[in-house]
Structures are given as C-alpha cells and as structure tokens.
C-alpha cells in the first residue's frame, strides 16, 4: 500500500523558537525514521508528509494515499490531535489510530474522566480549576494531585504536583494556569502502584499486549512519574512487565476504558491503584508515542516479545481490519474522483 506518514517534528518547532517543554510532545527524527523503516520492511511504500500544512498542500494538488499512518500532535486547542484525522476524514482518506471525537475527548482529562466515571469505571474524585476562584469549591481530602487538563508527556507534572494543603494547592494552580493557559485538573491522590497498559486493536478486537509496571527509583525527584522522571527514564525508572494479579486487574480496567472511549488500533491507558486496592483510570493516550527506545508502548511490546516492526505492522493491520481492504480501495477511488473533478 501507499502509506502517507503525518507527524510534527520536534526539531522544526525548536527551530521556530519553542522551548524544550513546549515542544515535548512532538516527534524526533528517530521516531519518523523507525516508523518509515518498519512500514517499508513489511512491503509498504511510505510517503513522508509531515504536519497539517504540507498535508493540505498535497491534498489540494490531488495526491491521495491508501492509508495515512498518523502521529501528528497538532498545535493549538483541545482539537489539536484531531486536526489531521478530521481533514483526512473530510476527504475520504483512512488513517490509523482514533477518530477526531476520541482524540478531542481524551485530550481533555476532565471530560475523559467524566465519561469513564459515568460508565462505571473507577477514577479518582476530581475537580477542574478554570480560574483561581474555583478553588473555593474544592472539597477533596488531601493529598491531591494537580496537572494541566490537556497536556501529554507529563508536561506540568513535577515533584510539586502531589499537594498536601490548600496554600500549596493555590500556589501550584496559579503557576499551572499561568504557564499552560488552560484549566488544571485536581484529583484525589492515588497512593498505590502505577501501570500503563498497552492496547492494540479496536472494539471487540482490542487486546492488551503488555502491562508496564512503572517503578520510580529513589534518586528521582519524587515518587510520581513527572516530566523530568520521564525525560531521564533510563536512569530514574525501572520498567517491568506486570504479570501478577494487580497487573491483570489493571489490564481489565484499561481494556474496559479503551472500549468506552472508542480507542482504535493502538494506545495506552494509565492505571493507578487507590488506598483500597482498586485499579483506577488515570488517563488515556489514543495517540501513543512510538519512539523505538524511549516510548512506553514500544518498551512494553519489546518486553512482551513483540518487535518494533511487528508492533507497527499490527497497528496497520488493525486499521485495515477495522476499515476493510475493500473500503480502503473505495475511499481511494472516491478521493481520486473528487480531486480529478476539482482541478
């Protein structure tokens, strides 16, 4: 198949003046190279497209693709991860990973937790702070945990995120509101073990490929998975493949949340246990990082005996199975006719 590859390259945004933290969610050249090589190794023709802007230029010139492998993060707003999939959906080109609805929903951690909670999946009590006055409505017991409502890669999560009193909560919320220009999620702190669960597939075809036990080393800046801890994960984190009963419980909860949220093809669900030993949903990542060495999904896949090329192939095969090869051929035909009539 002719597969387009969409992505936001971190080097491009650093060159435009973004800080390392601001550009943290974008992908490295190593990730783009690794995905391209994996797709080519299983027989596909890869066209490196890049971000939304070059994609729209190619589409306007009439180019089409059998499938787009999309890892583009986008730039602004709660819909940023959905921008490329929405454009592709509008012109009838299929892409990997979740649809615009799921991507928009899961980027906003508060909205995601409301859906998950309403569907009966345990998640910590929480409140979304949009302005400092909202703190008057906080009645959660301390300690609590605070983070930006719509960031990934643990941006905004530091050793100060675990909060023990109202004065500290006000200080942290003021800093997060000013730094990230978005609401803050404040939730009851979960003291138990943390897992991230890797999932491949869609709906009833979804399956857990690994449960990663995230153990923070003593030399880290705290006991939580912060931005700095994730950045220096080789030195500060021990990753183990969970196989015990808590890991199985985490897998069951994650798979239930994945299906509720409409996750497609591959992603991760983060789970942490509460004081009563119950696995709680933390957040969903329906557009997972795919760096072959540093990203959680490839790490757990490797530990589970699934090589990087095999993981990428499974993601593509999930999209093909979900869409159907005949459906892909029809979409390409429709797109070709649409462009040939427009130019």
C-alpha positions in Angstrom: 0.0 0.0 0.0 1.0 3.6 -0.5 1.0 4.9 3.1 1.4 8.6 4.0 3.1 9.4 7.2 2.0 12.5 9.1 3.9 13.9 12.1 5.1 17.0 13.8 8.9 17.1 14.0 10.3 18.4 17.3 13.3 20.0 15.5 11.1 22.1 13.4 9.4 23.7 16.4 12.6 24.1 18.4 13.9 26.0 15.3 10.8 28.3 15.4 11.7 29.3 19.0 9.7 26.8 21.1 11.2 25.7 24.3 12.0 22.0 25.0 9.0 21.8 27.3 6.7 23.4 24.8 7.8 21.0 22.0 8.0 17.9 24.2 5.1 16.1 22.6 6.4 16.4 19.1 8.3 13.5 17.5 12.0 13.1 16.9 13.6 12.2 13.5 14.5 8.8 15.1 10.8 8.0 15.5 9.9 9.1 12.0 12.8 7.0 10.6 11.9 4.0 12.6 8.2 4.0 11.6 9.2 4.5 7.9 11.6 1.7 8.0 9.2 -0.6 9.8 6.5 0.1 7.2 8.9 -0.4 4.3 10.2 -3.7 5.8 6.7 -5.2 5.6 6.3 -4.1 2.0 4.6 -0.7 2.0 5.6 2.4 0.0 6.0 5.3 2.5 5.5 8.9 1.7 6.7 11.3 4.4 4.2 14.1 4.6 4.9 15.9 7.8 2.4 18.1 9.6 -1.0 19.5 8.8 0.2 22.3 6.4 2.1 20.1 4.0 -0.7 17.5 4.1 -3.3 20.1 3.0 -0.9 21.2 0.2 -0.6 17.7 -1.1 -4.3 17.1 -0.9 -5.0 20.3 -2.7 -2.7 19.2 -5.5 -4.8 16.0 -5.8 -2.4 13.5 -4.1 -4.1 10.6 -2.4 -3.0 7.6 -0.2 -4.3 4.1 0.5 -3.8 4.9 4.2 -2.2 7.5 6.4 -0.1 6.5 9.4 -0.8 9.5 11.6 1.2 10.5 14.6 0.7 14.3 14.2 0.1 16.1 17.6 -1.1 19.4 16.2 -0.5 22.8 17.8 -3.5 24.6 19.4 -6.6 23.8 21.4 -8.4 20.7 22.6 -8.8 19.5 19.0 -5.1 19.7 18.1 -4.6 15.9 17.9 -7.8 15.6 15.8 -6.8 18.1 13.1 -5.1 15.7 10.7 -7.7 12.9 11.2 -10.5 15.4 10.7 -9.0 16.7 7.4 -8.5 13.1 6.2 -12.0 12.1 7.2 -13.3 15.0 5.2 -11.6 14.0 2.0 -12.3 10.3 2.4 -8.8 9.0 3.3 -8.4 6.5 6.0 -5.9 6.8 8.8 -4.5 4.9 11.7 -5.5 5.5 15.4 -8.5 7.1 16.8 -11.1 9.3 15.2 -11.5 13.1 15.8 -14.1 12.6 18.5 -12.0 10.3 20.6 -8.8 12.3 20.2 -10.6 15.5 21.3 -12.3 13.8 24.2 -9.1 12.1 25.5 -7.0 15.3 25.3 -9.2 16.9 27.9 -8.6 14.8 31.0 -11.6 16.2 32.9 -14.1 15.3 30.1 -12.5 11.9 29.7 -12.8 11.1 33.4 -16.5 12.2 33.4 -17.2 9.7 30.6 -15.3 6.9 32.2 -16.9 7.6 35.6 -20.4 7.6 34.1 -19.7 4.2 32.5 -18.9 2.7 35.9 -15.1 2.6 35.7 -13.3 3.7 38.9 -11.5 7.0 38.7 -10.3 9.4 41.4 -12.7 12.2 42.5 -11.7 15.4 40.8 -12.4 19.0 40.0 -11.4 21.1 37.0 -10.0 24.5 38.0 -10.5 27.1 35.3 -9.8 30.2 37.4 -8.4 30.7 40.9 -11.9 31.4 42.3 -12.8 27.7 41.5 -10.6 26.6 44.4 -13.3 27.7 46.8 -15.3 24.7 45.5 -12.5 22.1 46.3 -13.7 19.7 49.0 -11.4 16.8 48.2 -9.3 15.4 51.0 -5.6 16.0 50.9 -3.3 14.9 49.5 -4.4 15.8 45.9 -2.7 15.7 42.6 -2.7 18.7 40.1 -1.7 18.8 36.4 -2.7 20.7 33.3 -6.0 19.4 31.9 -4.9 18.9 28.3 -1.2 18.1 28.1 0.8 14.9 27.4 4.3 13.6 28.1 3.8 14.6 31.8 4.1 18.3 30.9 3.3 20.3 34.0 3.8 17.3 36.3 6.6 17.9 38.8 7.6 16.9 42.4 5.2 19.7 43.5 2.2 18.1 41.8 1.4 16.0 44.9 -0.2 18.6 47.2 -0.8 18.4 50.9 -2.6 21.6 51.9 -4.6 24.5 50.4 -1.8 27.0 50.4 0.3 24.7 48.3 -2.7 24.0 46.0 -3.2 27.7 45.4 0.5 28.2 44.5 0.6 25.2 42.1 -2.7 26.1 40.4 -1.7 29.7 39.9 1.6 28.5 38.3 -0.1 26.0 36.1 -2.8 28.3 34.9 -0.2 31.0 34.0 2.3 28.6 32.4 -0.1 26.5 30.3 -3.0 28.9 29.8 -5.5 26.1 30.3 -7.5 24.6 33.2 -6.0 22.5 35.9 -7.2 19.0 36.9 -7.1 18.5 40.6 -7.9 14.9 41.8 -7.6 12.8 44.9 -4.1 11.3 45.1 -3.9 7.6 44.4 -1.2 6.1 46.6 -0.9 2.6 45.0 1.1 1.0 42.2 1.0 2.6 38.8 0.8 0.8 35.5 0.5 1.8 31.9 -1.4 -0.7 29.7 -0.7 -1.1 26.0 -3.6 -2.0 23.8 -3.7 -2.9 20.1 -7.0 -3.2 18.2 -10.4 -1.7 18.1 -13.7 -2.6 19.9 -14.1 -6.3 20.5 -10.9 -6.9 18.6 -8.8 -4.9 21.1 -6.4 -6.8 23.2 -3.8 -6.0 25.8 -0.2 -6.5 24.6 1.5 -5.6 27.8 1.2 -4.1 31.3 4.1 -1.9 32.2 4.9 -1.6 35.9 6.4 1.9 36.4 8.8 1.8 39.4 10.4 5.1 40.2 13.9 4.9 41.6 15.0 6.5 44.8 17.2 9.0 43.0 14.2 10.6 41.2 12.7 13.9 42.3 9.7 12.1 43.9 7.6 9.0 43.8 5.5 10.1 40.8 6.0 9.9 37.0 7.0 13.5 36.5 8.2 15.3 33.3 11.8 15.1 34.5 11.5 11.5 35.5 10.1 10.6 32.1 12.8 12.6 30.3 15.5 10.7 32.1 13.7 7.4 32.3 16.7 5.2 31.6 18.4 6.5 34.8 15.3 7.1 37.0 12.7 4.4 36.1 12.6 0.7 36.2 10.2 -0.8 33.7 8.9 -4.3 34.4 6.3 -6.3 32.6 3.5 -6.8 35.1 2.2 -10.4 35.3 0.7 -10.6 38.8 -2.9 -10.3 39.9 -2.8 -6.4 40.2 -1.4 -6.2 36.7 -4.3 -8.4 35.4 -6.8 -6.2 37.2 -5.1 -3.1 35.7 -5.4 -4.7 32.2 -9.1 -5.4 32.7 -9.8 -1.9 33.8 -7.8 -0.4 30.9 -9.4 -2.5 28.3 -12.8 -1.5 29.5 -11.9 2.2 29.4 -10.4 1.8 25.9 -13.7 0.4 24.6 -15.8 3.0 26.3 -13.7 5.8 24.9 -13.7 4.4 21.4 -9.9 3.9 21.1 -8.7 2.5 17.8 -5.7 0.5 16.5 -3.3 1.1 19.4 -2.8 3.3 22.5 -2.2 3.3 26.2 -4.3 3.6 29.3 -2.7 4.7 32.6 -4.0 3.0 35.7 -3.2 3.6 39.4 -4.4 1.8 42.5 -6.2 3.6 45.3 -5.8 3.0 49.0 -8.4 0.3 48.9 -6.5 -1.7 46.3 -8.9 -0.9 43.4 -7.4 0.0 40.0 -8.4 3.5 38.9 -8.4 5.0 35.5 -5.9 7.9 35.3 -5.9 9.0 31.6 -5.9 7.7 28.1 -3.4 8.1 25.3 -5.1 7.2 22.0 -2.2 8.7 20.0 0.8 6.9 21.7 4.4 7.8 21.4 6.3 5.4 19.1 10.0 6.2 19.7 11.5 2.7 19.4 13.5 3.0 22.6 12.0 5.7 24.9 8.2 5.4 24.4 6.2 3.3 26.7 4.2 1.3 24.1 7.3 0.1 22.3 9.1 -0.6 25.6 6.3 -2.9 26.8 5.9 -4.5 23.4 9.7 -5.3 23.4 9.4 -6.8 26.9 6.5 -8.9 25.8 8.5 -10.2 22.9 6.9 -8.0 20.2 9.5 -6.4 18.0 9.1 -2.8 16.8 8.4 -3.7 13.2 5.8 -6.2 14.3 4.1 -3.6 16.5 3.9 -1.1 13.6 2.5 -3.9 11.4 -0.1 -4.8 14.0 -1.2 -1.2 14.1 -1.6 -1.0 10.3 -3.3 -4.4 10.2 -5.8 -3.3 12.9 -6.7 -0.2 10.7 -7.1 -2.5 7.6 -9.2 -4.9 9.5 -11.3 -2.1 11.0 -11.8 -0.3 7.7 -11.8 -3.3 5.4 -9.5 -3.6 2.4 -12.4 -3.1 0.0 -13.5 0.0 1.9 -9.9 1.4 1.6 -10.0 0.9 -2.2 -13.4 2.6 -2.4 -12.2 5.6 -0.3 -9.1 6.0 -2.6 -11.3 5.8 -5.7 -13.7 8.4 -4.3 -10.8 10.7 -3.3 -9.3 10.4 -6.8 -12.5 11.2 -8.5 -13.1 14.2 -6.2 -9.7 15.7 -6.9 -9.8 15.0 -10.6 -13.1 16.8 -10.9 -11.9 19.7 -8.8 -8.7 20.5 -10.8 
